[in-house]
Amino acid sequence: MGILTTIGRGKKTTRIIQLPALELPPPAPEEIPLELTVSYPEKINIRDTTQWQILASILPEAAQQEVAFFVTGSSIGMSDEGFIIVTGQGTSSLTVVSVRNPVLKKTVSIEVEKESVRFAGTAFRLTATGGLRLT
């Protein structure tokens, strides 16, 4: 239903008119996520400048692919786009959850470790200034 108001020759006329119903096609049925796969680094060196990203894929492919990240621990944080932010040394748990189907989730463990030092030489030598030289 609609109201139509017209003005003509100084007269104002209001009429109630019947408009045809707008028919929209029925929405396509939404696929429900059934399987979650997560790709992640198990270990990260604290000095590594690589930008690590958690990659999550949901099956079937037609299902909504949006996921949420939840971190337990203090060695990493997460951006909304899935990039890992290293905040310290240690091990943190990361839970990836499907937004459309919260029952679908996967928890992984990521360890942030100190940079290891590797000596290639076999002996130390004292320099003239009192320093050490690896030979």
C-alpha positions in Angstrom: 0.0 0.0 0.0 1.1 3.5 -0.6 -0.2 7.1 -0.3 -0.3 9.3 -3.3 -0.8 13.0 -2.9 -1.5 15.3 -5.9 -2.0 19.0 -6.1 -3.8 20.5 -9.0 -5.9 23.7 -9.6 -5.5 24.7 -5.9 -6.9 21.4 -4.8 -4.9 18.8 -2.8 -6.0 15.2 -3.3 -4.8 12.3 -1.3 -5.5 8.7 -2.4 -4.5 5.4 -1.1 -3.2 3.1 -3.8 -2.2 -0.5 -4.0 1.3 -1.1 -5.2 2.4 -4.5 -6.6 4.6 -6.6 -4.2 8.2 -6.6 -5.1 9.3 -10.2 -5.6 13.0 -11.0 -4.8 14.6 -14.3 -5.8 15.0 -16.6 -2.8 18.5 -16.4 -1.2 20.9 -19.2 -2.2 21.4 -21.7 0.6 24.6 -20.9 2.6 27.2 -23.7 2.8 28.1 -24.6 6.4 31.8 -25.0 7.1 32.7 -28.7 7.7 36.5 -28.8 7.8 39.3 -26.4 8.9 42.9 -26.6 7.8 45.6 -24.4 9.4 49.1 -23.7 8.1 51.5 -22.2 10.7 55.2 -22.2 11.8 55.9 -24.4 14.7 59.0 -22.5 15.7 60.0 -18.8 15.2 63.4 -17.3 15.9 63.0 -14.2 18.1 65.3 -12.2 15.8 63.8 -13.4 12.5 62.3 -10.5 10.6 60.1 -12.7 8.4 56.4 -11.8 8.5 54.7 -15.1 9.4 51.0 -15.4 8.6 48.6 -18.1 9.7 46.7 -19.5 6.7 43.4 -21.0 7.4 41.1 -22.7 4.8 37.6 -24.0 5.2 35.9 -26.7 3.3 33.6 -26.7 1.4 35.1 -23.8 -0.6 31.7 -22.1 -1.0 31.4 -21.7 2.8 32.2 -18.5 4.5 36.0 -18.4 5.0 36.2 -16.0 7.8 38.1 -17.1 11.0 38.9 -15.6 14.4 42.2 -15.9 16.3 42.6 -16.4 20.0 46.1 -16.5 21.7 47.0 -17.9 25.1 50.5 -17.1 26.2 52.8 -14.1 26.0 55.2 -14.9 23.2 53.0 -14.0 20.3 50.1 -11.8 19.3 47.9 -11.8 16.2 46.6 -9.2 13.7 43.1 -9.5 12.3 44.7 -10.5 9.0 46.4 -13.5 10.6 50.0 -12.1 10.9 52.0 -13.2 13.9 53.4 -10.5 16.1 56.4 -11.7 18.2 56.2 -10.3 21.7 58.8 -12.4 23.5 60.4 -15.8 24.1 58.3 -18.9 25.0 55.5 -21.0 23.8 51.9 -19.8 23.0 48.8 -21.6 22.0 46.8 -20.2 19.1 43.2 -21.2 18.5 41.7 -20.6 15.0 37.8 -20.7 15.0 35.4 -20.6 12.1 33.1 -17.5 12.5 30.2 -19.2 10.7 30.6 -22.5 12.6 32.3 -21.9 16.0 32.3 -25.7 16.7 35.0 -25.9 14.0 38.3 -24.9 15.6 41.9 -25.9 15.8 44.5 -25.2 18.5 48.2 -25.1 17.6 51.4 -24.4 19.6 54.0 -21.9 18.4 57.4 -21.6 20.0 59.4 -18.4 19.9 63.1 -19.3 20.6 66.2 -17.4 21.2 68.7 -17.0 18.4 71.2 -19.8 18.6 74.9 -19.0 18.3 77.0 -21.2 16.1 80.8 -21.3 16.3 82.6 -22.3 13.1 86.1 -22.1 14.3 87.9 -24.6 16.6 90.1 -22.3 18.8 90.2 -18.9 20.4 93.2 -16.5 20.2 93.9 -13.5 22.3 94.3 -10.3 20.3 96.8 -7.5 21.1 93.9 -5.3 22.4 92.7 -8.0 24.8 89.9 -9.3 22.6 89.2 -12.9 21.5 89.5 -14.1 18.0 87.9 -17.3 16.8 90.3 -19.3 14.5 
